[in-house]
Amino acid sequence: MGRRVGGTAGDEPPPHTDRNADMFALCRLTDVAMCLVAQRNLDSPAGRLIALRDVTHSWSADLGSPSAHARCTLAAPAGPADAASRASSGPVGSKECRAASPPTNGRPSGAPPPQAGLRRRERLCGDLKKQQASSSPGLLFCKMLGFLQHPVTVTAEVNLNMVALTAMGLLSRLWQLAYPRAVVFDEVYYGQYISFYMKRIFFLDGSGPPFGHMLLALGGYLGGFDGNFLWNRIGAEYSSNVPVWSLRLLPALSGALSVPMAYEIVRELGFSHCAATGAALLVLIENALITQSRLMLLESVLIFFNLLAVLSYLKFSNSQKHRPFSPRWWFWLVLTGVACSCAVGIKYVGVFTYLLVLGVAAVHAWHVIGDQTLSNVRVLCHLLARAAALVVLPILVYLLFFYIHLLLLYRSGPHDQIMSSAFQASLEGGLARVTQGQPLEVAFGSQVTLKNVFGQPVPCWLHSHQSTYPMIYENGRGSSHQQQVTCYPFKDVNNWWIVKDPGRHQLVVNNPPRPVRHGDVVQLVHGMTTRLLNTHDVAAPLSPHAQEVSCYVDYNISMPPQNLWRLDIVNRESDTDVWKTILSEVRFVHVNTSAILKLSGVPLPDWGFRQLEVVGEKLFRGYHESTVWNVEEHRYGRSQEQKERELELHSPTQVDISRNLSFMARFSELQWRMLTVRSDDSEHKYSSTPLDWVMLDTNIAYWLHPRTSAQIHLLGNVVIWASASLATLAYALLFVWYLLRRRRRVCDLPEDRWLRWVLAGALCAGGWAVNYLPFFLMEKTLFLYHYLPALTFQILLLPVVLEHVSDHLCRSQLQRSLFTALVVAWFTSACHVSNMLRPLTYGDRPLSPSELKALRWKDSWDILIRRY
């Protein structure tokens, strides 16, 4: 046994033959100490000394030895608060207790039995409770506030690398942000949407959901922008009321914060500070990323939320290893879902990063299911938490974006005609002004205009006029020579039709009105010519597989009218539903031939005034919007006279139809229109293909100074782009090599290093793949900036591969030193290229023609050289 402090060699006790005595003494010491310490004021050294002395005395008494079983020296400065207590027991600093060897029987000599010790402990604790009960409220309050006697300290760790990288990112993105004070490239489009937000005017943009536009509009709102600026051409000078700095601020902040996030992602992947700093510096100096983040564009914001989603998931995954279901664990999990939803809410391509994160999360969840240390309930909680945060929450946040969008844009705008009549009626002004006060239920005798729900290629209304189909078409086929029925893309008096009861001759509404219901048979009378809508077994003029639709003209030949149509309410809630203005979507099924009234969308020749063809589709199966119509304008007819009927307009009690269109109905229609609206796919001077992006074979001239040769180009750092592509290829080759060797039971990497290598590839190489490869399948005009999200993930992979080569492939210190020197030289060249391209990145100084030619490193680059 070790030597006891303060004793001699002769004082050493013999080894115990029974551990019960020690355990009994230790338990007694613990019980007595808990009660005595609670009675003492331990805020002073003297109080702690007295508590220790009492514990020692109680321990000695319990052991039944007058001299005690331990030799101890109690020395402490005298305190005035405890002078009376110390006077009764003598000088505290001079008292010594010499230890004696405990006996080797089951209980120390002279010690009371266990029952006596328990009674003593109960008695001691009972006295403590009585003392606490008799304490004054003031004393208890002082004890409760005892923590105020000590200072409250907060310890914070500051990562100087993060601070420096953030500062450099802000400097590179915010420096002269308001220059140039002119419209730069796609700012001409995003600026229009910002003006619409400022004026609360509804618009439709098929390029992406509204969250990104709302962020840009937020910058305009904070800058006091009133929306009054004509966004009509690139290069137009901004007027004084346009807060250019505020409008470009959020994209610039997103680009600046992407720099420290790159650092954090590489660190969370488990790589060194050096590799993380390298990734951040590459993002910092990449010219294309700088250019795109300094303008009123959305790519930098998309990249920010892509990186935030990956970083949040990595932090959540690392928290999972230590403290699952902790506040930190929940914070990062929820933030992952929100960031994914924000990425999708900016541009639809954000869904690729979202699916990548979901895939990695699914793999990790699969490992959780196989963890035998977790109970079934625990596993279920893990799965439900992930499903709620990564699936349900993003959907709710995405819906929130549209809710705010529709809440802000409540006024009629230039894109109203693309939407349904019900949607238009929910907007202030426009159709809402026209339809205000019109009857809700369509009755026999109602005068209506019928709009096709499909709205493609343009919104149009069922229309007829005095002209007839030609007797012989250009291809030699004959026609019925009946009155033409078309779909006309403008409001016109010839768009009005009267809903007639086949059993009555009157064209007026009864009193009370008799509503038309689902399944009723009706006739449609053209309001201006009073001819009935008809179809028969005659081929349509441009769609010979379908029937011709016309207004019947009686030529006294053997061609009877076939003008009965059965009403089919598509969105009915029951079979007795009433046909309602704007709200009901209906189909007209021909009674004789079962053909459905359909918009083919094919423009008629000159004899049809280039209006759109309407046919009777017999072979139609299923649902399609081209066969669906809705009543947009509606009034009750009261006059039998034709002239009076053309002039009458009856407006009964106002019905607020817009309240009947729920948010989900408006969201569903708006989302569908955004996905199906035809964008301008015409060829652009600076359009490119995905194959042009990898090796930077293209560029985009964003802006040219009107008087000098100063210009801004979207042009990347050649060294970084080429190196990132090589790093991706190197990772793929190394991954396949390691995989083959592991198949042969040869493990080049420890298991933890291997898992880290795989995760880095899944997120970085996978992030590049999912943000790049889908563009090969897209049939739209593509530009170089579409590659920037994929490039960012490639840049993250580059230092990961370099560190792996240095740590695992360089066998000797000499090889590592040489490799490090090569990396330093390579990074120096990247910085040099970034500085050379700086005038084209910021456009802050004019260049001579010779300087511009010197910067044209590839023949495919279009550098603008002004001729004087």
C-alpha positions, 0 to 999 in steps of 0.5 A: 500500500502507498504511504499515508500523508502525515504518518510513519511507516509504523502507522501503516494498517494491515491489509483488510481481510473483509471489505464489509468494514470499508464499505460500511464506513464509506456508506456512513461517511457519505450519508453523514456528509450529505446531511452535514454539508447541507447545514453548513455555509460552504461559501467560506473556507471556514464553513467548509473546514467545519463541515469537514471536521464534523464529517471526520468526527461523525465517521470516527464515532460511527467506527467506534474508535476513540482515536479514529482510523485515519490520521489527518491534519486540519489546517485553515485560517480562522474565520470570524464567522465561525470563531464560536464553533472553533473555540469549543473544540480548540485550535483547529490548525493544531489538532491531529488524529493518529491512525490505528489499524482497523480490526480484520473482522466483519465490522470495525471494533466498537462500531455500532450495528448497521441498524444503529447507524441507520437510526443515527442518520435518520435522526440527523436528517430529521434535525436538518428538516426541523432546522429548515422548517424553522428558518425565516423566509428572508433567510431562505430568500437569501439562500436562493439568491446565493448564486448572485455572490459569484460572478457569471462568466461566459466562455467563447471560442473565436475561429480566426480563420472563419473571421478572416475568411468572412471578412475577405468574402464580404470585401470581395463581394461588397466592394463598389457594389453599386457599380455599374449603375446600369442594368446588367444582363438578366437584371432586366428581367428580375428588375421587372418582377421586383417592380411588380412586387413593389406595386403588388401586381400579379405576375407569372415566371416559369423559371422558378418558384417565388422565394428568390424573387421575394428576396430580391424584392426585399432588398428593394423594399429595404432600400425604399424602391417604389417600383417606378423604373422602365426595365426595357433594355440592358445597359439602361442607366438607373434613375435616382429612385432605384436603390442599386446597392440595396437591390444587389445586397442579398446576392452579394451577402449570399456569395460572401457567406458561401466562403466561410461555409465552404470552410465549415463543410470541409471541416465537418467532413473531417478534413484538416484546417488547411484543406478547409481553408484551401476550399474557402480561398478557392471559392473566394477568388473564383471570378465567375462566382464573384461576378454572379454574386455582385449582381441582381441575380439568383445563382449566388443565393441558390449556391448559398442555400445548397451549401447551407443544406449540406453543412446543416446535415453534416452538423446534424450527422455529427451531433447524432454520434454524441447527443441525439435528440438534443437541442443542437441535434434538432436545430441542425436537422430542422435547419437542413429541411428549411435550407433544402426548401429554400433552395427549391424555392429559389430555382427548380434545380435546387431540388437536385441538391435536396434529393442528394441530401435526402439520399444521404439521409436515407443511407444513414437512417438505414444504418440507424435501423440496423443499430442493435443498441437502439430499441424499436421505439428509439429507432421509430423516433429517429425515423419520424424525426427525419421524416418530419424535418426533411419531408414534411417541413420542406413542403410546408415551407414551400407552401409558405413561399406561395402563400406570401407570394399570393398575399403580396400580389393581389392586383391584376397584372399582365399575366392574368390571361394565362390563369383561369377565370376563377383565379383572375376573379380573385385579383383586384381589378381586371376580371374581378371588376368585370365579373363583380355582381354577376349571377353565380348559378348558370340557369336556362336562358343565361348569357355566358362566355366560355373560356377554355381552361387549357389556355394553350397556346394562348387563352381563348374563348369559344367564338363564332361569326357569320363566315362559313367553312370553305366548300373545298379545303386546300387538300381537296377535302370537302366541308359542310359549309356551316358557320365557323366555330373557333376559339378567339384569344380576345374578348369580343361580342361574338364570344357570347352564347345563350344556354337554352333548354331544348324543351323550350323556345324562349331564350330568357331566364325564368323567374325564379331561375331554373339552374343547370345541373350536372348531366342536363342536356342543353343547347348553346345558341350563338348570341349574335347569330342565334344559330345553335352549336352543332357537330356531325360526322364531317372531318374537321378542317385541320384535324381530320381524325376529329369532327367538325364543330359549327353553328348549324345553317339550314340549307334545306338538304338532308343534313339534320341538326345535331345540336344537343350537348350533355353537361359534365361538371368535372370538378363537381362534389356530387351528381346534383351540382349546379353549374356555377360561374367561374368556379365550375369546370365543364365538358360538353359531350355531344349526345348523338356522337359522344364527341367532346368539344375540344380546343385543338389549338391549331391556327386556321388559315386566312379563311379562318382569320388565324383563329384557333380550331375547335373540334369534336373529339370522338376518340378522346379518353381521360381528362385533358384541360383542352376539353374543359371550359368554364363560364367567365362572364355571365348575365341573365337574359330577360328579352326575347328581342334580338336587338334588346338582347344584344344590349341588355346586362342584368346585374343582380346582388353581388356575389364575392366569387373570389372567396370560394377559391381556396389557397390550395386551389390557387397554389395548385393552378399557379404551380401548374402554370409555372411548370407548363408555361412555355418560355422563350427557347429562342437561340441566344448569342451567349447560349451554350451547351453543358459540354462547353462548361466543364473546360470553360469554352464559353463566356457571357458579356454582361455589360459594356460601358457606353463610352469606354471599353470597361466591361463585365464578363461571366468568365471563370478562373481557368486554373480552378475550373480545369483543376476541379474537373481533374480532381473529380476524375481523380476521385472517381478513379481512386474510389473505384481502385479502393473499391476493387481492392476492398473486394479483394479484402485489401483495405488501404484505408482504415474504416473511419478514413474510408467512410469519411472518403465515401461521404466526401465523395457522395456530397461533393462529387455527388453534388457536382453530378446532380447539379450538372448532368440533368442539364443534358436532358433539358430542352431550353436555352442554357447559359454558363451560369447554370453550371455555377452550383455544380462548380461550387461542389467541385471546388469543395472536392478539390482540396479533399483530393489534394489532402488525400494524395498527400496523406495516403499516396505520398510515402515519404517526407520528401514526397510530401514536401515536393507535393506541397511545393507543387500545391503552393505553386498551383494555388499561386497560379490560380491567384495570378489568373484571378488577378489578371481577370479582375478587370473583366470581373468588376469592370472598374477600369477600361482596357486597351484593345491590346489588353483585351486581346491578351485576355482572350485565351480561347478563340471561343471567348467573346471579348468586346473590343470597341472600334474607335 
